[in-house]
Amino acid sequence: MQNVENYRQSFIKYLDQYVQVRNPKSLYEPISYILNLGGKRIRPILTLMTAEIFGQDYEIALDAALSVEVFHNFSLIHDDIMDDAPLRRSQPTVHEKWDLNTGILSGDAMLIMAYQLFEKYEPKVFRNLAKLFSKTAIQVCEGQQYDIDFETRNDVDISDYLKMIEFKTAVLIGAAMKMGAIIAEVSEQDQNAIYEFGKNLGIAFQLQDDYLDVFGDAATFGKQVGGDIIENKKTYLYLTALNLSSETDKLELLNLYNSSNNKDAKINSVKNLFLNCGADKATLKEIEKHTHHAFSVLNSLNISDDKKTILKQFGQQLMNRSV
C-alpha cells in the first residue's frame, strides 16, 4: 500500500500531463486554471486508495480518479457562477477572471471530459463507472438545487438538510471510493459497502464543517469563522437550535437571521444561542453518529484487518480538524 502523500503526488503528476492547453485556448485555459488551483485532492486519492485496498494496481484507477476531480471542479465553476463568488482558493473565480459565458462553456466541456476519461476501461467496467457517475452527477445537481431553494424556504427541517448535504457533498465521496472498487472488479456487496463508508464519512465531514464554521479556530480552519452565520445559512446547528431553543431564544435567532447587524456582534449572539440550547453538543453527536456508521461498515468488507485499519485511520485523519 502507498501512503496518502504518494497517492497525491502520483495523481498530481498525472493531472499535470492531462491539463495541457489546447485550441481554442479561450475554452481550455480556464479548465487548466481551475484544475491547477490546488486543493486537497481527497476524492481522487480515495479512488486510488480503494483500488489498491481491493488488490488492484492503483495506477489503473488514475483515469477514474481524474474523472472525479474534473467533475468536482466543473461543479465548482458553476457553483461560483450561481453564488456570484469572486474568489476560489484565494484566487479569482473562472467567471471573474474571464467572463460568465466562458465559465458556463468551460464547465460544460469539463463535464463531457469527465465522461471521456472512462473510455480506456473495458466495456463492463466502463458501463459500471458511467452508470455510477450519471447517478452521482444528477444527485449533486439535485443537492445544489436544494441548497438554493433553502435560501428562500422557511420550512426546512433537519432531514431536509441532511438530504441536501448527502447529495451535494457526500455522494461524490462515496462514488469516488466505489469507482476504485469497480475498477478492482470486486463483488457488488463490497462495492456498495465502500460506497456507504465514503458517503457517511462525507456527511460527517460536512457536519463538522458546519460546526467548525462557528466554533473553529480561524488560524487552523482555513476559512472565516462565522461565515455561515453572516450568510444566514440554514445549517444543522441553526435548524437544531430552532428545535431546542425556548420561544424567546428562537424568536431572537430568527430575528438575527433576518438582520444585517454588525457582523461580529451577530456572530457572537448566534454562537451564544447555539450554546445555550445545546445545538453544539447535538451537532457533535450527529457527527459521531455518521462517523461511527462509516467505520462499522468496514466490518463487512472482504479485505484484511490491516487494510480495514488503513481505511479507518484515513477517516480519522480526515475528521481530525482543530476546533
C-alpha positions in Angstrom: 0.0 0.0 0.0 1.1 3.6 -0.8 0.8 6.3 1.8 -1.6 9.2 1.2 1.1 11.6 0.0 2.3 9.1 -2.6 -1.3 8.8 -4.0 -1.5 12.6 -4.1 1.8 13.1 -5.9 1.1 10.3 -8.4 -2.3 11.9 -9.1 -0.9 15.5 -9.5 1.8 14.2 -11.9 -1.0 12.5 -14.0 -3.1 15.7 -13.8 -0.2 17.8 -15.0 0.0 15.7 -18.1 -3.7 16.0 -18.7 -4.2 19.8 -18.4 -2.1 20.8 -21.4 -3.9 23.8 -23.1 -5.4 23.0 -26.5 -7.1 25.2 -29.1 -9.3 27.1 -28.7 -7.3 28.4 -25.8 -10.2 30.5 -24.6 -12.1 27.2 -23.8 -9.2 25.2 -22.4 -7.2 27.8 -20.5 -10.0 28.2 -17.8 -10.1 24.5 -17.4 -6.3 24.3 -16.9 -6.6 27.2 -14.5 -9.3 25.7 -12.2 -7.6 22.3 -12.2 -4.3 23.8 -11.2 -5.7 25.9 -8.3 -4.8 23.1 -5.9 -7.0 21.7 -3.1 -6.6 18.6 -1.0 -7.4 16.2 -3.9 -9.3 14.0 -1.4 -11.7 12.4 -3.9 -9.1 11.2 -6.4 -6.9 9.9 -3.5 -9.9 7.9 -2.3 -10.3 6.3 -5.7 -6.7 5.3 -5.9 -6.6 4.1 -2.4 -9.7 2.0 -2.8 -8.5 0.3 -5.9 -5.3 -0.7 -4.1 -7.2 -1.7 -1.0 -9.0 -4.3 -3.1 -5.9 -5.6 -4.7 -5.7 -3.6 -8.0 -2.7 -1.6 -9.2 -3.7 1.9 -8.2 -2.3 3.4 -11.5 -5.1 1.6 -13.4 -7.5 3.8 -11.5 -5.9 7.1 -12.4 -8.3 7.9 -15.2 -11.3 7.4 -12.9 -9.7 9.4 -10.2 -9.1 12.2 -12.7 -12.7 12.0 -13.8 -13.9 12.6 -10.3 -11.6 15.6 -9.9 -12.6 17.1 -13.3 -16.3 16.7 -12.4 -15.7 18.2 -8.9 -14.0 21.2 -10.4 -16.7 21.6 -13.1 -19.3 21.8 -10.3 -17.1 24.5 -8.6 -17.1 26.7 -11.7 -20.9 26.6 -12.0 -21.4 26.9 -8.2 -19.2 30.0 -8.2 -21.3 31.5 -11.0 -24.6 30.8 -9.1 -23.2 32.3 -5.9 -21.5 35.2 -7.8 -18.4 34.3 -5.9 -15.3 36.4 -6.6 -12.7 34.0 -5.1 -11.9 30.3 -5.2 -9.0 29.2 -3.1 -7.9 32.8 -2.7 -7.7 33.3 -6.5 -10.2 34.9 -8.9 -13.0 32.5 -9.9 -13.2 31.5 -13.6 -16.2 33.7 -14.4 -14.4 36.7 -12.8 -11.0 36.1 -14.5 -12.7 35.5 -17.9 -16.4 36.1 -18.2 -19.8 34.4 -17.5 -20.1 32.8 -20.9 -16.6 31.3 -20.6 -17.3 29.9 -17.2 -20.5 28.2 -18.4 -18.9 26.8 -21.6 -15.7 25.6 -20.0 -17.7 24.0 -17.2 -19.8 22.2 -19.8 -16.7 20.9 -21.5 -15.3 19.6 -18.2 -18.5 17.5 -17.7 -18.0 15.9 -21.1 -14.3 15.4 -20.4 -15.1 13.6 -17.2 -17.1 11.0 -19.1 -14.4 10.7 -21.7 -11.9 9.6 -19.1 -13.8 6.3 -18.7 -13.2 5.3 -22.3 -9.9 3.4 -21.7 -11.6 0.8 -19.4 -13.0 -2.5 -20.6 -16.8 -2.5 -21.6 -18.1 -3.9 -18.3 -16.0 -1.6 -16.1 -16.8 1.3 -18.4 -20.5 0.6 -18.2 -20.5 0.4 -14.4 -18.4 3.5 -14.0 -20.6 5.5 -16.3 -23.8 4.3 -14.6 -22.5 5.3 -11.1 -21.2 8.6 -12.5 -24.5 9.6 -14.1 -26.4 8.8 -10.9 -23.9 10.8 -8.8 -23.9 13.7 -11.1 -27.6 14.2 -11.1 -27.7 13.8 -7.3 -25.0 16.6 -7.0 -27.2 18.8 -9.2 -30.3 18.0 -7.0 -28.3 18.8 -3.9 -27.2 22.1 -5.3 -30.8 23.0 -6.1 -32.0 22.0 -2.6 -29.3 24.4 -1.3 -30.5 27.2 -3.5 -34.1 26.5 -2.5 -33.3 26.6 1.2 -32.2 30.2 0.9 -35.9 31.3 0.5 -37.7 28.5 2.3 -38.8 28.8 5.9 -39.9 25.3 6.4 -36.5 23.5 6.1 -36.1 20.8 8.7 -33.1 18.7 9.8 -34.0 15.7 7.5 -34.1 18.1 4.5 -30.7 19.5 5.4 -29.2 16.0 5.8 -30.5 15.0 2.4 -29.1 18.2 0.9 -25.5 17.6 2.2 -25.7 13.9 1.3 -26.5 14.8 -2.3 -24.4 17.9 -2.7 -21.2 16.6 -1.0 -21.3 13.1 0.4 -22.4 11.1 -2.6 -19.3 12.2 -4.7 -17.0 10.9 -1.9 -18.9 7.6 -1.8 -18.8 7.4 -5.6 -15.0 8.1 -5.7 -14.4 5.1 -3.5 -16.9 2.9 -5.3 -15.1 3.7 -8.6 -11.9 2.2 -7.1 -13.9 -0.9 -6.2 -15.5 -1.2 -9.6 -12.0 -1.0 -11.3 -10.8 -3.7 -8.9 -13.9 -5.8 -10.1 -14.8 -6.8 -6.6 -18.3 -8.1 -5.5 -21.3 -5.8 -5.6 -21.6 -6.2 -1.9 -18.1 -4.8 -1.4 -18.7 -2.0 -3.9 -21.9 -0.9 -2.0 -20.2 -1.2 1.4 -17.3 1.0 0.4 -19.7 3.5 -1.0 -21.6 3.6 2.3 -18.3 4.1 4.1 -17.4 7.1 1.9 -20.9 8.6 1.9 -21.3 8.6 5.7 -17.8 9.9 6.1 -18.7 12.7 3.7 -21.9 13.6 5.7 -19.8 13.6 9.0 -17.2 15.8 7.3 -19.8 18.4 6.1 -21.4 18.5 9.5 -18.1 19.0 11.1 -17.5 21.9 8.6 -20.7 23.5 9.8 -19.6 23.1 13.4 -16.1 24.5 12.8 -17.5 27.4 10.9 -18.9 28.6 14.2 -16.7 27.1 16.9 -13.4 26.6 15.0 -10.1 28.3 15.2 -9.7 30.7 12.2 -5.9 30.0 12.2 -6.3 26.3 11.6 -9.8 26.1 10.0 -8.7 27.9 6.8 -11.9 29.9 6.5 -13.6 32.9 8.0 -15.2 31.7 11.3 -18.9 32.7 11.3 -19.2 32.9 7.6 -22.4 30.7 7.6 -24.0 33.0 10.2 -23.2 36.1 8.2 -24.7 34.5 5.1 -27.8 33.3 7.1 -27.2 29.7 6.1 -29.7 27.2 7.5 -27.1 24.7 8.8 -27.5 21.7 11.1 -26.6 24.0 14.0 -29.2 26.6 13.1 -32.0 24.1 12.5 -31.2 22.2 15.7 -31.2 25.4 17.6 -34.7 26.2 16.4 -35.9 22.9 17.7 -34.2 23.1 21.1 -34.4 26.8 22.0 -37.0 28.4 24.2 -39.6 30.5 22.3 -37.8 33.7 23.4 -34.4 32.5 22.1 -36.0 31.0 18.9 -37.5 34.4 18.1 -34.2 36.1 18.8 -32.4 33.7 16.5 -35.0 34.2 13.7 -34.6 38.0 14.1 -30.8 37.8 13.9 -31.0 35.7 10.7 -33.2 38.4 9.2 -31.0 41.3 10.2 -27.8 42.9 8.9 -26.4 43.7 12.3 -22.7 44.3 12.9 -21.1 41.1 11.8 -19.0 40.4 14.9 -22.0 41.1 17.2 -24.3 38.9 15.1 -21.8 36.0 15.1 -21.3 36.3 18.9 -25.1 36.5 19.6 -25.9 33.5 17.4 -23.0 31.5 18.8 -24.3 32.1 22.4 -27.8 31.0 21.3 -26.4 27.8 19.9 -24.5 27.1 23.1 -27.5 28.0 25.4 -29.8 25.4 23.8 -27.1 22.7 23.3 -27.1 22.8 19.5 -23.3 22.5 19.6 -23.5 19.2 21.5 -26.3 17.8 19.3 -24.2 18.6 16.2 -21.1 16.8 17.6 -23.3 13.8 18.5 -24.6 13.7 14.9 -21.0 13.9 13.6 -20.1 11.0 15.8 -23.1 9.0 14.6 -22.2 9.2 11.0 -18.5 8.6 11.6 -19.3 5.5 13.7 -21.7 4.3 11.0 -18.9 4.7 8.4 -16.4 2.7 10.5 -19.0 0.0 11.3 -19.4 -0.7 7.6 -15.7 -1.7 7.3 -16.5 -4.9 9.2 -18.5 -6.2 6.2 -15.7 -5.7 3.7 -13.8 -8.7 2.3 -10.4 -7.3 3.0 -7.7 -8.0 5.6 -7.9 -6.3 9.0 -4.7 -4.4 8.2 -6.5 -2.8 5.2 -9.6 -2.0 7.3 -7.3 -0.3 9.7 -5.8 1.8 6.9 -9.3 3.0 5.9 -10.3 3.7 9.5 -7.1 5.7 10.1 -7.7 7.7 6.9 -11.2 8.5 8.1 -9.8 9.6 11.5 -7.2 11.8 9.9 -9.9 13.4 7.6 -12.1 14.2 10.7 -9.2 15.3 12.9 -9.5 19.0 12.3 -8.9 21.6 15.0 -11.9 23.1 16.9 
